[in-house]
Amino acid sequence: MIGVILAGGNSTRFGEDKSLYDLEGTEMYQHVATRLIKSGICDKIVISTNARLKDEFSEFETIVDDDKYTDYGPLTGIYSVAKKYVGKPLLVVSTDTPYIPSKWFRALGDMYTKLGKTIVTEGEQLHPLVGIYADPNLVEKLETQLESQKLSIRAFLKNIDHMTLNVESLGYTEADFRNINHKSDIE
């Protein structure tokens, strides 16, 4: 399984690059990477990013968004990694969700092992950027979605066999999956 940290957004609401923001003495993307490593389910961790940030993550392989779909959002990041690692399940996590427990990633991995299909996180709301993306035709389905310019992850999920795993079913809370969009979201 490939751990994919999505770190290619423009962070306009945050005011600076979220992935590189010093959160409690560590860059935000590193919090996510540490949790992925601790989960023990990833064979490799890669950073999916844009051309502007490509040299900022030297300790991990960096995959730059496909030029054809620049600024198309997170679907481009998933697509670009899926093209390189065809047939591999991708454990996708956005860089701005630094508090997700490592045990949650293991729970997703266990569910994927049982079902072999895309699994995303759900709590009080859907967290589609915390999940395992796997499908025999993932690259083609992502490309079709990008070509349609319907760039919502929710729209993409309608075209792929998937299930959701609820955070409360395993004793977690929505706070564990908090998404940091503004500096005021940091406690």
N, C-alpha and C positions, 0 to 999 in steps of 0.2 A: 504494500500500500504506500502511496506517495502522499505525504503531508504537504498541503498547499496553503501557504499564507498569502492571502490576497492583499497586496500592498501597493496597488497601482492607482488608487483614486487621487483626486486633486485636493481633497481635504479643504474645500472652500468654506464650509461652515466652521471648521476647526481653526482656520487661520494660519496653519503651517502643516507640514507633512506629519500626519498622525503616526505613521509607522516609525518615524524617527524621533518622536517626542519622548523626552525623558520623563518616564512615569516611575516614581519611587526609585530613581537611580538607575533605571534600565530602559532602553528604548522599547517602545510599545510592542513592536513586532517580536522582540526577544522574549517578552512575557508569553506570547502565544507559542513561540518555538520551544521554550522550556517546557511548557505543558504538553506539547505534542511529543517531545522527546521522553518526558516522564511517563507518558501513556504506554510507551513500548510497542505501539502497534504500527509505526511507520518504518518502512525500510529506508526511506530517504525523505528529507524535507527540502522543499524548493520555495523560493519567493517568486510570486507572480507580480510583476510590476510594469511600470511604463518606462519609456526610453530615458526620461529625465532622471529617474531614480536608480537606474540599472547598476550603477557602481557603488551603491550604498550598503550592500548586503554581502560583503566579501566572504563570510564564513559559510554561506549557503549557495547552492546553484541558483542563479537568477534567470527567469524566463520572461522575456519582454513581450508585451502584448503584440499580437499580430498586427502589422501595419495596416492591413485592410480594414481593421475594426478599431482603430484608435479612438479613444473616448466613447466607446460603446458600453462601458461599465463592466461589472464583474463577470458577465457571461464571456467577455473576451478573455479575461484571465483564465477562467476554467477551460475555455476552448484552446488557448495557447498551450497550456500544460497537457491537456488531453491529446493534442496533436503530437507532442513529444513522447508521451508515455501511453501510447495506444494500448488499450486493453487492460490497463492497470486501474484499480479503484483509486479514486482521489479523495482523501480526507481534506475537505476545504474548510478553511476558517478565515474570517476577515481579521485584519490586523487590529481593528478597533473593538475587539471583544477579548480583552486581555485577562479576564477573570474566570474563564470557563475551566472547571476542574478537569484534571487529567483523567479522572475516573469516568467522566462523561464520554471522552473520546474512546475509552475502552468499551463502554456500553454500546456506542455506535458501531464499533468494530465487531463486537459479539453479535449484534443484530445483523450486520452485513454478512457475517460468516454463516448465519442461519438462513438468510433469505437471498443473498446475492444480488440485491438491487439497490437503487438509490434510496438513501434514508436521510431525512433532514430533521432538524430539531424544531419542536413546537412547545410553547409554553402558553402564556397569556396571548401570545402572538406567534406567528410562524417565524422561524429563524433559518431561512434557506441558505444563508452563508455559513452555517455550521452543520456540515453533513458530509456524507460519503456519496460521491457521484460515481455511479457505475452503470454501464449499459454496453452491450456489445457494439452498438452504433452511436456511442456518445459523441464522437467527433462530428459525424454527419448530422446528428440531431442538433447539436449546438450551432453548427454552420448554417443550417436551415433557419434556425431561430434568429441568428445574427443577420442573415440576409433579409429576413422579414422585417427587420428593424423593430420588432416587438421585444424590447430589451429587458423586460421584467423577468426576474428569476421565477416568479409565480406563474407567468405565462409559459415559461419553458417547462416547468414541472407538469403542466397539463399535457405535455407531449411525451412524457417519459413515465415508465412504471416506477412508482416510488411509494414510500410510506413515511409517516412521521413518527418520531419517538418523543413522547411527552416528558418534559423535565420533571414534573411533579411525580410521575410514576416511579421515579427512582430517588425521590426525596430531595431534589434540588429545587431552587426557587428562581424566579425570573431575574433576581439580582445577580445570580451567577452568570447570566447571559447578557448582561448590560452592554449596550452598544454605545461607544463614546463618539458622539458626533460634534459636541461642543466642549470647550474646556470646562464649562460649568457642570458637565456630566461626571467629572472626576471628583470623588469625595476626598 
